[in-house]
Amino acid sequence: SRLMRCKFRNVLSSLQLKGGSEAMQHLSSRQLGAVDALMRSSGGEIVAENYDIVGPSIFDAHASASSLTVRFSLMTLLESVASDGSFAETIDQSSVSIIIENVILPNLIWEAGGLSAALRKISLATLFSLFRGNSIEGPTLTALAPQISPILRSNLKDDDSSTKELACHCISDIFGRIVDLPALGRKEVHALCTEVSRLLEDESNAVRIAACAALKSFLSIPSRHE
């Protein structure tokens, strides 16, 4: 662990390609595998400590790459890192904001195709991992909620049950953690609750349970947010 901490930045630098996201689109499986192996073997804490170079050079730079395969592979890697408890304990809130705005949200936008659907699902799983690990503090969430909420609401209409379930869990966490609910706006809160309520009749039992949890979280909001 000490050796990895000392050598991480040098090793990562040696793996970088020149040319930005266009070069990354043609990244060989061997090169991408090396980045993946480095991140996973280092652990969440070391990645968080070095996110000032990991974010810009790996995740931010390629979040909008035209290659869905590259985006999916990197999001899967980010989800694995974010689910490590040590990552949540170490990552700073400015980096969390960048992860959500620059990496997660762009990959939650609907695109046609099965790989795009898989990308949305793993992106939601990454956001849920950040919530589950308490990586997103109340003030950070309050600032980002107006951007997150409409995109989550659109994912409530997805054909995939797991995607809808994850979206409900994330919405539940927003209602449970947001410092200033009015920051979302009355119209958005109403639209969000309306879409969640429709899932109470979903064919998936897991989706119905997740929708109930989201509505329960909303109804549990202290009266000061009314």
C-alpha positions in Angstrom: 0.0 0.0 0.0 2.8 2.4 0.9 4.6 1.6 -2.4 1.5 2.1 -4.4 0.8 5.4 -2.7 4.4 6.6 -3.5 4.4 5.3 -7.1 0.8 5.9 -8.2 1.2 9.2 -9.9 4.3 8.1 -11.8 2.7 4.9 -13.0 -0.5 6.7 -14.0 1.5 9.3 -15.9 3.3 6.6 -17.8 0.0 5.1 -18.9 -1.5 8.3 -20.4 -2.0 8.7 -24.1 -1.4 12.0 -25.9 -4.3 13.4 -27.9 -7.1 13.5 -25.3 -10.4 11.7 -25.8 -10.0 11.1 -29.5 -6.9 9.0 -28.7 -8.7 7.2 -25.9 -11.5 6.1 -28.3 -8.9 3.9 -30.0 -7.3 2.7 -26.7 -6.4 -0.9 -27.0 -7.9 -3.4 -24.5 -4.4 -3.9 -23.1 -3.9 -0.2 -22.4 -7.4 0.2 -20.9 -6.8 -2.9 -18.9 -3.6 -1.4 -17.4 -5.5 1.7 -16.3 -8.2 -0.5 -14.8 -5.7 -2.7 -13.0 -3.9 0.2 -11.5 -7.1 1.8 -10.2 -8.5 -1.4 -8.8 -5.3 -2.6 -7.2 -4.6 0.8 -5.6 -8.0 1.0 -3.8 -10.4 3.8 -3.2 -8.3 5.8 -0.8 -5.3 6.2 -3.1 -7.5 7.0 -6.1 -9.3 9.7 -4.0 -6.0 11.1 -2.8 -4.8 11.5 -6.4 -8.1 12.5 -8.0 -6.6 15.8 -9.0 -4.9 13.9 -11.8 -7.1 10.9 -12.1 -10.2 13.0 -12.7 -9.0 15.3 -15.5 -6.8 12.8 -17.3 -9.0 9.7 -17.1 -12.7 10.3 -16.3 -13.4 13.9 -17.1 -11.4 13.8 -20.4 -13.3 10.8 -21.7 -16.8 11.2 -20.2 -18.1 12.3 -23.6 -16.0 10.1 -25.9 -17.9 9.0 -28.9 -17.0 5.4 -28.1 -19.7 4.0 -25.9 -17.5 1.0 -25.1 -14.8 3.3 -23.7 -17.3 5.3 -21.7 -18.9 2.1 -20.3 -15.6 0.6 -19.3 -14.5 3.7 -17.5 -17.8 4.1 -15.8 -17.7 0.5 -14.6 -14.2 1.3 -13.2 -15.5 4.5 -11.5 -18.4 2.6 -9.9 -16.0 0.0 -8.5 -13.8 2.8 -7.0 -16.7 4.8 -5.7 -18.2 1.7 -3.9 -14.9 1.4 -1.9 -15.6 2.8 1.5 -12.2 4.4 1.8 -12.9 6.4 -1.3 -15.9 8.1 0.4 -13.9 8.8 3.4 -11.1 10.5 1.4 -12.6 12.3 -1.6 -13.2 16.0 -1.2 -16.5 17.6 -2.1 -15.2 19.7 -5.0 -14.1 16.4 -6.7 -17.5 14.8 -5.9 -19.2 17.8 -7.7 -17.0 17.3 -10.7 -17.6 13.6 -10.8 -21.4 14.1 -10.8 -21.5 17.1 -13.2 -18.8 16.0 -15.7 -18.9 12.2 -15.6 -22.1 10.8 -14.3 -24.8 13.1 -15.5 -23.7 13.3 -19.2 -23.9 9.5 -19.3 -27.4 9.4 -17.9 -28.8 11.2 -21.0 -30.8 8.8 -23.1 -29.3 7.4 -26.3 -30.6 4.6 -28.4 -29.1 1.1 -28.2 -28.4 -1.6 -25.7 -24.9 -0.4 -24.7 -26.3 3.1 -24.0 -28.9 1.5 -21.8 -26.2 -0.4 -19.9 -24.2 2.8 -19.6 -27.1 4.6 -18.0 -27.6 1.8 -15.6 -23.9 1.7 -14.5 -23.9 5.5 -14.2 -26.9 5.3 -11.9 -25.2 2.6 -9.9 -22.2 4.9 -9.6 -24.3 7.8 -8.3 -26.0 5.4 -5.9 -22.6 4.2 -4.6 -21.7 7.8 -3.9 -24.9 8.2 -1.9 -24.5 4.9 -0.1 -20.9 5.8 0.9 -22.0 9.2 2.2 -19.7 10.8 -0.3 -22.2 13.6 -1.2 -22.7 16.0 1.7 -25.9 18.0 2.2 -24.6 21.4 0.8 -23.0 19.7 -2.2 -26.2 17.8 -2.9 -28.3 21.0 -2.5 -26.2 22.8 -5.1 -26.3 19.9 -7.6 -29.9 18.7 -7.1 -31.5 21.0 -9.7 -29.2 19.4 -12.3 -29.6 15.8 -11.0 -33.4 15.7 -10.5 -34.6 16.2 -14.1 -32.2 13.6 -15.4 -33.2 11.1 -12.7 -36.8 11.8 -13.5 -36.2 10.9 -17.1 -34.7 7.6 -16.1 -37.8 6.7 -14.2 -39.4 6.0 -17.6 -36.6 3.6 -18.7 -37.6 0.2 -20.0 -35.1 -1.5 -17.7 -36.4 -2.3 -14.2 -33.0 -2.1 -12.6 -32.5 1.4 -14.0 -35.9 2.6 -12.6 -35.1 1.0 -9.3 -31.7 2.7 -9.0 -33.3 6.0 -10.0 -35.8 5.7 -7.2 -33.1 4.9 -4.7 -31.2 8.0 -5.7 -34.3 10.2 -5.5 -34.9 8.8 -2.0 -31.4 9.8 -1.0 -32.0 13.3 -2.4 -35.1 13.7 -0.4 -33.4 12.4 2.7 -30.2 14.4 2.5 -30.9 17.7 0.7 -30.4 20.7 3.0 -32.8 23.1 1.1 -35.6 21.3 -0.7 -37.1 24.5 -2.1 -33.9 24.8 -4.1 -35.3 22.2 -6.4 -38.4 24.3 -7.1 -42.0 23.4 -6.4 -42.7 22.4 -10.0 -39.8 20.0 -10.1 -40.6 18.4 -6.8 -44.2 17.9 -8.0 -43.1 16.4 -11.3 -40.6 14.1 -9.5 -43.2 12.8 -7.0 -45.7 12.3 -9.8 -43.3 10.2 -11.8 -42.3 8.2 -8.8 -46.0 7.6 -7.9 -46.6 6.1 -11.3 -44.1 3.4 -10.5 -46.3 2.2 -7.6 -48.1 0.2 -10.3 -44.9 -1.0 -12.1 -44.7 -4.7 -12.9 -41.5 -5.1 -11.0 -41.9 -5.7 -7.3 -38.4 -4.2 -6.6 -39.3 -1.0 -8.5 -42.6 -0.7 -6.5 -40.7 -1.1 -3.2 -38.1 1.5 -4.3 -40.8 3.9 -5.3 -42.5 3.5 -1.9 -39.2 4.2 -0.2 -38.7 7.4 -2.3 -42.2 8.7 -1.4 -41.7 7.8 2.2 -38.4 9.8 2.2 -40.3 12.7 0.7 -43.1 12.5 3.3 -40.5 12.4 6.1 -38.9 15.7 5.1 -39.2 18.1 8.1 -41.9 20.7 7.8 -39.4 23.5 7.4 -38.9 22.4 3.8 -42.6 22.8 3.0 
